[in-house]
Each structure stands twice: as C-alpha cells, then as structure tokens.
Amino acid sequence: MLTINIVVLLAVIVFLRLRRRTEARSRFDEKVTVVIVLALGVLLAPTPVGQGIVQFLSQLAHGVSQSGQ
C-alpha cells in the first residue's frame, strides 16, 4: 500500500511541475523532472494499475499495427 501512496505523490509532483511554462524551466529543473518521472515509472510498473496500463498500450499498438495491414 505504501507504493501506491508514493506513486500518487510523485504523480501530483509531476503534474504540478509540468504545468509550469516551458520558458521558466532551467536545464537542472528539466533533469529533475525526468528523474521524478522515471522513479514514477519504476514504482508504477509492478502494480496492478501499471500492468493495466501496459496491457492497454499493447492492445492499442496491436490494433494500430493490424489497421496498417
């Protein structure tokens, strides 16, 4: 249960950081955002929500590849 709380916290932090204007971000600020997003991905991947996202994206990719044939 602790993982979900950390994931929610990181998701809120990412959302707030990405709301800022692009011109107001420094290189360091962008690097910190990337590290936070990567940490969010690592924490989210093994959870049922993360597995659902992976399944949804794989079905979407399969549907797109089928429509191209």
Gaussian input, Z-matrix of N, CA and C with variables (Angstrom, degrees):
# hf/3-21g

backbone

0 1
 N
 C     1     B1
 C     2     B2     1     A1
 N     3     B3     2     A2     1     D1
 C     4     B4     3     A3     2     D2
 C     5     B5     4     A4     3     D3
 N     6     B6     5     A5     4     D4
 C     7     B7     6     A6     5     D5
 C     8     B8     7     A7     6     D6
 N     9     B9     8     A8     7     D7
 C    10    B10     9     A9     8     D8
 C    11    B11    10    A10     9     D9
 N    12    B12    11    A11    10    D10
 C    13    B13    12    A12    11    D11
 C    14    B14    13    A13    12    D12
 N    15    B15    14    A14    13    D13
 C    16    B16    15    A15    14    D14
 C    17    B17    16    A16    15    D15
 N    18    B18    17    A17    16    D16
 C    19    B19    18    A18    17    D17
 C    20    B20    19    A19    18    D18
 N    21    B21    20    A20    19    D19
 C    22    B22    21    A21    20    D20
 C    23    B23    22    A22    21    D21
 N    24    B24    23    A23    22    D22
 C    25    B25    24    A24    23    D23
 C    26    B26    25    A25    24    D24
 N    27    B27    26    A26    25    D25
 C    28    B28    27    A27    26    D26
 C    29    B29    28    A28    27    D27
 N    30    B30    29    A29    28    D28
 C    31    B31    30    A30    29    D29
 C    32    B32    31    A31    30    D30
 N    33    B33    32    A32    31    D31
 C    34    B34    33    A33    32    D32
 C    35    B35    34    A34    33    D33
 N    36    B36    35    A35    34    D34
 C    37    B37    36    A36    35    D35
 C    38    B38    37    A37    36    D36
 N    39    B39    38    A38    37    D37
 C    40    B40    39    A39    38    D38
 C    41    B41    40    A40    39    D39
 N    42    B42    41    A41    40    D40
 C    43    B43    42    A42    41    D41
 C    44    B44    43    A43    42    D42
 N    45    B45    44    A44    43    D43
 C    46    B46    45    A45    44    D44
 C    47    B47    46    A46    45    D45
 N    48    B48    47    A47    46    D46
 C    49    B49    48    A48    47    D47
 C    50    B50    49    A49    48    D48
 N    51    B51    50    A50    49    D49
 C    52    B52    51    A51    50    D50
 C    53    B53    52    A52    51    D51
 N    54    B54    53    A53    52    D52
 C    55    B55    54    A54    53    D53
 C    56    B56    55    A55    54    D54
 N    57    B57    56    A56    55    D55
 C    58    B58    57    A57    56    D56
 C    59    B59    58    A58    57    D57
 N    60    B60    59    A59    58    D58
 C    61    B61    60    A60    59    D59
 C    62    B62    61    A61    60    D60
 N    63    B63    62    A62    61    D61
 C    64    B64    63    A63    62    D62
 C    65    B65    64    A64    63    D63
 N    66    B66    65    A65    64    D64
 C    67    B67    66    A66    65    D65
 C    68    B68    67    A67    66    D66
 N    69    B69    68    A68    67    D67
 C    70    B70    69    A69    68    D68
 C    71    B71    70    A70    69    D69
 N    72    B72    71    A71    70    D70
 C    73    B73    72    A72    71    D71
 C    74    B74    73    A73    72    D72
 N    75    B75    74    A74    73    D73
 C    76    B76    75    A75    74    D74
 C    77    B77    76    A76    75    D75
 N    78    B78    77    A77    76    D76
 C    79    B79    78    A78    77    D77
 C    80    B80    79    A79    78    D78
 N    81    B81    80    A80    79    D79
 C    82    B82    81    A81    80    D80
 C    83    B83    82    A82    81    D81
 N    84    B84    83    A83    82    D82
 C    85    B85    84    A84    83    D83
 C    86    B86    85    A85    84    D84
 N    87    B87    86    A86    85    D85
 C    88    B88    87    A87    86    D86
 C    89    B89    88    A88    87    D87
 N    90    B90    89    A89    88    D88
 C    91    B91    90    A90    89    D89
 C    92    B92    91    A91    90    D90
 N    93    B93    92    A92    91    D91
 C    94    B94    93    A93    92    D92
 C    95    B95    94    A94    93    D93
 N    96    B96    95    A95    94    D94
 C    97    B97    96    A96    95    D95
 C    98    B98    97    A97    96    D96
 N    99    B99    98    A98    97    D97
 C   100   B100    99    A99    98    D98
 C   101   B101   100   A100    99    D99
 N   102   B102   101   A101   100   D100
 C   103   B103   102   A102   101   D101
 C   104   B104   103   A103   102   D102
 N   105   B105   104   A104   103   D103
 C   106   B106   105   A105   104   D104
 C   107   B107   106   A106   105   D105
 N   108   B108   107   A107   106   D106
 C   109   B109   108   A108   107   D107
 C   110   B110   109   A109   108   D108
 N   111   B111   110   A110   109   D109
 C   112   B112   111   A111   110   D110
 C   113   B113   112   A112   111   D111
 N   114   B114   113   A113   112   D112
 C   115   B115   114   A114   113   D113
 C   116   B116   115   A115   114   D114
 N   117   B117   116   A116   115   D115
 C   118   B118   117   A117   116   D116
 C   119   B119   118   A118   117   D117
 N   120   B120   119   A119   118   D118
 C   121   B121   120   A120   119   D119
 C   122   B122   121   A121   120   D120
 N   123   B123   122   A122   121   D121
 C   124   B124   123   A123   122   D122
 C   125   B125   124   A124   123   D123
 N   126   B126   125   A125   124   D124
 C   127   B127   126   A126   125   D125
 C   128   B128   127   A127   126   D126
 N   129   B129   128   A128   127   D127
 C   130   B130   129   A129   128   D128
 C   131   B131   130   A130   129   D129
 N   132   B132   131   A131   130   D130
 C   133   B133   132   A132   131   D131
 C   134   B134   133   A133   132   D132
 N   135   B135   134   A134   133   D133
 C   136   B136   135   A135   134   D134
 C   137   B137   136   A136   135   D135
 N   138   B138   137   A137   136   D136
 C   139   B139   138   A138   137   D137
 C   140   B140   139   A139   138   D138
 N   141   B141   140   A140   139   D139
 C   142   B142   141   A141   140   D140
 C   143   B143   142   A142   141   D141
 N   144   B144   143   A143   142   D142
 C   145   B145   144   A144   143   D143
 C   146   B146   145   A145   144   D144
 N   147   B147   146   A146   145   D145
 C   148   B148   147   A147   146   D146
 C   149   B149   148   A148   147   D147
 N   150   B150   149   A149   148   D148
 C   151   B151   150   A150   149   D149
 C   152   B152   151   A151   150   D150
 N   153   B153   152   A152   151   D151
 C   154   B154   153   A153   152   D152
 C   155   B155   154   A154   153   D153
 N   156   B156   155   A155   154   D154
 C   157   B157   156   A156   155   D155
 C   158   B158   157   A157   156   D156
 N   159   B159   158   A158   157   D157
 C   160   B160   159   A159   158   D158
 C   161   B161   160   A160   159   D159
 N   162   B162   161   A161   160   D160
 C   163   B163   162   A162   161   D161
 C   164   B164   163   A163   162   D162
 N   165   B165   164   A164   163   D163
 C   166   B166   165   A165   164   D164
 C   167   B167   166   A166   165   D165
 N   168   B168   167   A167   166   D166
 C   169   B169   168   A168   167   D167
 C   170   B170   169   A169   168   D168
 N   171   B171   170   A170   169   D169
 C   172   B172   171   A171   170   D170
 C   173   B173   172   A172   171   D171
 N   174   B174   173   A173   172   D172
 C   175   B175   174   A174   173   D173
 C   176   B176   175   A175   174   D174
 N   177   B177   176   A176   175   D175
 C   178   B178   177   A177   176   D176
 C   179   B179   178   A178   177   D177
 N   180   B180   179   A179   178   D178
 C   181   B181   180   A180   179   D179
 C   182   B182   181   A181   180   D180
 N   183   B183   182   A182   181   D181
 C   184   B184   183   A183   182   D182
 C   185   B185   184   A184   183   D183
 N   186   B186   185   A185   184   D184
 C   187   B187   186   A186   185   D185
 C   188   B188   187   A187   186   D186
 N   189   B189   188   A188   187   D187
 C   190   B190   189   A189   188   D188
 C   191   B191   190   A190   189   D189
 N   192   B192   191   A191   190   D190
 C   193   B193   192   A192   191   D191
 C   194   B194   193   A193   192   D192
 N   195   B195   194   A194   193   D193
 C   196   B196   195   A195   194   D194
 C   197   B197   196   A196   195   D195
 N   198   B198   197   A197   196   D196
 C   199   B199   198   A198   197   D197
 C   200   B200   199   A199   198   D198
 N   201   B201   200   A200   199   D199
 C   202   B202   201   A201   200   D200
 C   203   B203   202   A202   201   D201
 N   204   B204   203   A203   202   D202
 C   205   B205   204   A204   203   D203
 C   206   B206   205   A205   204   D204

   B1=1.4424
   B2=1.5209
   B3=1.2997
   B4=1.4614
   B5=1.5223
   B6=1.3211
   B7=1.4594
   B8=1.5242
   B9=1.3108
   B10=1.4603
   B11=1.5209
   B12=1.3326
   B13=1.4551
   B14=1.5197
   B15=1.3248
   B16=1.4588
   B17=1.5268
   B18=1.3257
   B19=1.4623
   B20=1.5194
   B21=1.3074
   B22=1.4701
   B23=1.5250
   B24=1.3121
   B25=1.4625
   B26=1.5255
   B27=1.3346
   B28=1.4659
   B29=1.5219
   B30=1.3283
   B31=1.4667
   B32=1.5237
   B33=1.3177
   B34=1.4703
   B35=1.5274
   B36=1.3281
   B37=1.4708
   B38=1.5228
   B39=1.3313
   B40=1.4677
   B41=1.5156
   B42=1.3188
   B43=1.4597
   B44=1.5285
   B45=1.3184
   B46=1.4667
   B47=1.5223
   B48=1.3448
   B49=1.4609
   B50=1.5232
   B51=1.3206
   B52=1.4620
   B53=1.5237
   B54=1.3172
   B55=1.4616
   B56=1.5275
   B57=1.3278
   B58=1.4679
   B59=1.5177
   B60=1.3131
   B61=1.4589
   B62=1.5183
   B63=1.3030
   B64=1.4586
   B65=1.5197
   B66=1.3253
   B67=1.4622
   B68=1.5264
   B69=1.3290
   B70=1.4652
   B71=1.5314
   B72=1.3425
   B73=1.4572
   B74=1.5209
   B75=1.3024
   B76=1.4609
   B77=1.5286
   B78=1.3255
   B79=1.4675
   B80=1.5171
   B81=1.3229
   B82=1.4593
   B83=1.5259
   B84=1.3144
   B85=1.4623
   B86=1.5250
   B87=1.3325
   B88=1.4593
   B89=1.5219
   B90=1.3360
   B91=1.4651
   B92=1.5167
   B93=1.3282
   B94=1.4624
   B95=1.5300
   B96=1.3252
   B97=1.4642
   B98=1.5196
   B99=1.3183
   B100=1.4627
   B101=1.5256
   B102=1.3148
   B103=1.4634
   B104=1.5281
   B105=1.3192
   B106=1.4611
   B107=1.5286
   B108=1.3195
   B109=1.4666
   B110=1.5248
   B111=1.3262
   B112=1.4639
   B113=1.5308
   B114=1.3254
   B115=1.4630
   B116=1.5287
   B117=1.3191
   B118=1.4568
   B119=1.5214
   B120=1.3239
   B121=1.4556
   B122=1.5137
   B123=1.3263
   B124=1.4641
   B125=1.5259
   B126=1.3229
   B127=1.4618
   B128=1.5258
   B129=1.3237
   B130=1.4592
   B131=1.5248
   B132=1.3161
   B133=1.4665
   B134=1.5280
   B135=1.3318
   B136=1.4694
   B137=1.5323
   B138=1.3122
   B139=1.4585
   B140=1.5278
   B141=1.3257
   B142=1.4711
   B143=1.5345
   B144=1.3192
   B145=1.4701
   B146=1.5262
   B147=1.3260
   B148=1.4609
   B149=1.5099
   B150=1.3381
   B151=1.4622
   B152=1.5284
   B153=1.3236
   B154=1.4627
   B155=1.5168
   B156=1.3318
   B157=1.4660
   B158=1.5184
   B159=1.3398
   B160=1.4649
   B161=1.5254
   B162=1.3156
   B163=1.4654
   B164=1.5212
   B165=1.3290
   B166=1.4617
   B167=1.5260
   B168=1.3388
   B169=1.4643
   B170=1.5233
   B171=1.3270
   B172=1.4633
   B173=1.5197
   B174=1.3353
   B175=1.4598
   B176=1.5190
   B177=1.3197
   B178=1.4654
   B179=1.5199
   B180=1.3258
   B181=1.4689
   B182=1.5196
   B183=1.3206
   B184=1.4645
   B185=1.5298
   B186=1.3331
   B187=1.4723
   B188=1.5095
   B189=1.3254
   B190=1.4696
   B191=1.5251
   B192=1.3372
   B193=1.4655
   B194=1.5326
   B195=1.3260
   B196=1.4711
   B197=1.5227
   B198=1.3256
   B199=1.4667
   B200=1.5247
   B201=1.3336
   B202=1.4652
   B203=1.5151
   B204=1.3283
   B205=1.4693
   B206=1.4833
   A1=111.29
   A2=117.36
   A3=121.29
   A4=110.77
   A5=117.95
   A6=121.62
   A7=111.09
   A8=117.19
   A9=120.29
   A10=110.53
   A11=117.86
   A12=120.29
   A13=111.87
   A14=116.92
   A15=120.43
   A16=110.14
   A17=116.91
   A18=120.82
   A19=110.81
   A20=116.42
   A21=119.71
   A22=110.24
   A23=116.84
   A24=120.49
   A25=111.37
   A26=117.06
   A27=119.80
   A28=111.58
   A29=117.53
   A30=119.93
   A31=110.73
   A32=117.37
   A33=120.73
   A34=110.19
   A35=116.61
   A36=120.44
   A37=110.53
   A38=117.31
   A39=120.65
   A40=110.22
   A41=117.31
   A42=120.47
   A43=111.26
   A44=116.27
   A45=119.37
   A46=111.96
   A47=116.44
   A48=119.27
   A49=111.79
   A50=117.59
   A51=120.66
   A52=113.01
   A53=117.46
   A54=120.56
   A55=111.73
   A56=116.41
   A57=119.61
   A58=110.52
   A59=115.78
   A60=119.92
   A61=110.25
   A62=116.91
   A63=122.36
   A64=111.20
   A65=117.31
   A66=120.51
   A67=111.88
   A68=117.31
   A69=120.91
   A70=112.70
   A71=118.10
   A72=120.88
   A73=111.48
   A74=115.54
   A75=120.45
   A76=108.59
   A77=116.91
   A78=120.69
   A79=110.74
   A80=116.59
   A81=120.61
   A82=110.25
   A83=117.04
   A84=122.05
   A85=110.39
   A86=117.50
   A87=121.13
   A88=111.02
   A89=117.51
   A90=120.84
   A91=111.21
   A92=117.00
   A93=120.73
   A94=109.89
   A95=117.05
   A96=120.78
   A97=110.76
   A98=117.55
   A99=121.11
   A100=110.55
   A101=118.07
   A102=121.34
   A103=110.41
   A104=117.59
   A105=121.01
   A106=110.29
   A107=117.43
   A108=120.57
   A109=110.75
   A110=117.54
   A111=120.29
   A112=111.28
   A113=117.13
   A114=120.43
   A115=110.21
   A116=116.89
   A117=120.97
   A118=110.78
   A119=117.24
   A120=121.19
   A121=112.80
   A122=116.99
   A123=121.30
   A124=110.45
   A125=117.57
   A126=120.44
   A127=112.51
   A128=117.16
   A129=121.01
   A130=112.39
   A131=118.49
   A132=122.45
   A133=114.24
   A134=120.95
   A135=118.57
   A136=115.02
   A137=118.72
   A138=121.06
   A139=110.01
   A140=118.19
   A141=120.81
   A142=112.48
   A143=116.84
   A144=120.09
   A145=109.88
   A146=116.52
   A147=120.72
   A148=112.31
   A149=116.72
   A150=120.58
   A151=110.65
   A152=117.09
   A153=120.79
   A154=111.92
   A155=116.27
   A156=120.22
   A157=110.33
   A158=116.62
   A159=120.66
   A160=110.43
   A161=117.93
   A162=120.94
   A163=110.99
   A164=117.43
   A165=120.93
   A166=111.10
   A167=116.07
   A168=119.43
   A169=111.96
   A170=117.57
   A171=119.18
   A172=110.93
   A173=118.29
   A174=120.81
   A175=111.09
   A176=116.52
   A177=120.67
   A178=110.66
   A179=116.98
   A180=120.62
   A181=110.88
   A182=117.46
   A183=120.97
   A184=110.15
   A185=116.64
   A186=120.23
   A187=112.32
   A188=116.99
   A189=120.34
   A190=109.99
   A191=117.09
   A192=119.38
   A193=110.88
   A194=117.50
   A195=120.84
   A196=111.25
   A197=117.33
   A198=120.34
   A199=111.78
   A200=117.26
   A201=121.10
   A202=113.46
   A203=117.00
   A204=119.70
   A205=113.11
   D1=-29.56
   D2=179.67
   D3=-63.53
   D4=-36.15
   D5=-179.86
   D6=-60.89
   D7=-41.71
   D8=-179.85
   D9=-63.24
   D10=-41.17
   D11=179.70
   D12=-64.24
   D13=-39.64
   D14=177.41
   D15=-67.37
   D16=-39.00
   D17=178.20
   D18=-62.57
   D19=-43.96
   D20=178.94
   D21=-63.19
   D22=-43.45
   D23=178.35
   D24=-61.02
   D25=-46.38
   D26=178.56
   D27=-64.24
   D28=-38.04
   D29=178.66
   D30=-63.20
   D31=-40.46
   D32=177.74
   D33=-65.01
   D34=-42.43
   D35=178.99
   D36=-61.98
   D37=-44.88
   D38=178.65
   D39=-62.03
   D40=-44.58
   D41=179.99
   D42=-59.68
   D43=-45.02
   D44=-179.64
   D45=-67.07
   D46=-37.82
   D47=179.85
   D48=-69.14
   D49=-35.54
   D50=-178.34
   D51=-78.74
   D52=-14.04
   D53=177.48
   D54=-73.42
   D55=-21.89
   D56=-179.12
   D57=-66.56
   D58=154.26
   D59=177.97
   D60=-67.11
   D61=146.63
   D62=-178.21
   D63=-63.31
   D64=-37.12
   D65=-177.51
   D66=-64.80
   D67=-24.52
   D68=-175.45
   D69=-85.51
   D70=-1.34
   D71=-176.24
   D72=-95.86
   D73=137.81
   D74=174.23
   D75=-93.20
   D76=172.02
   D77=177.37
   D78=-61.68
   D79=-42.04
   D80=179.49
   D81=-62.35
   D82=-41.42
   D83=179.62
   D84=-62.10
   D85=-40.97
   D86=178.38
   D87=-66.77
   D88=-38.72
   D89=178.52
   D90=-65.47
   D91=-39.99
   D92=178.37
   D93=-64.20
   D94=-40.44
   D95=177.90
   D96=-62.17
   D97=-41.89
   D98=178.67
   D99=-62.96
   D100=-43.11
   D101=179.09
   D102=-63.21
   D103=-41.49
   D104=179.07
   D105=-64.81
   D106=-42.37
   D107=179.15
   D108=-64.53
   D109=-40.57
   D110=176.88
   D111=-63.24
   D112=-41.74
   D113=177.39
   D114=-63.07
   D115=-40.39
   D116=177.12
   D117=-60.26
   D118=-43.81
   D119=178.65
   D120=-63.06
   D121=-41.86
   D122=179.97
   D123=-65.65
   D124=-39.83
   D125=179.58
   D126=-74.66
   D127=-30.92
   D128=-176.37
   D129=-81.84
   D130=-29.18
   D131=-172.62
   D132=-57.28
   D133=-46.84
   D134=-176.42
   D135=-80.17
   D136=-4.38
   D137=-178.14
   D138=-82.47
   D139=161.63
   D140=176.52
   D141=-58.59
   D142=-34.99
   D143=177.36
   D144=-64.26
   D145=-44.73
   D146=178.50
   D147=-62.49
   D148=-40.91
   D149=178.22
   D150=-65.58
   D151=-36.62
   D152=176.58
   D153=-64.74
   D154=-39.79
   D155=177.87
   D156=-64.27
   D157=-42.73
   D158=179.01
   D159=-62.72
   D160=-44.05
   D161=179.02
   D162=-63.56
   D163=-42.38
   D164=178.68
   D165=-61.58
   D166=-45.86
   D167=-179.47
   D168=-66.55
   D169=-36.20
   D170=178.48
   D171=-68.63
   D172=-38.37
   D173=175.86
   D174=-65.65
   D175=-39.47
   D176=177.70
   D177=-63.28
   D178=-45.08
   D179=179.14
   D180=-64.84
   D181=-38.88
   D182=178.16
   D183=-64.28
   D184=-42.61
   D185=178.49
   D186=-63.81
   D187=-39.72
   D188=179.39
   D189=-67.00
   D190=-41.34
   D191=-179.52
   D192=-68.40
   D193=-32.95
   D194=177.94
   D195=-70.23
   D196=-35.31
   D197=-179.02
   D198=-71.42
   D199=-22.39
   D200=179.21
   D201=-80.27
   D202=-10.88
   D203=-177.67
   D204=-93.13

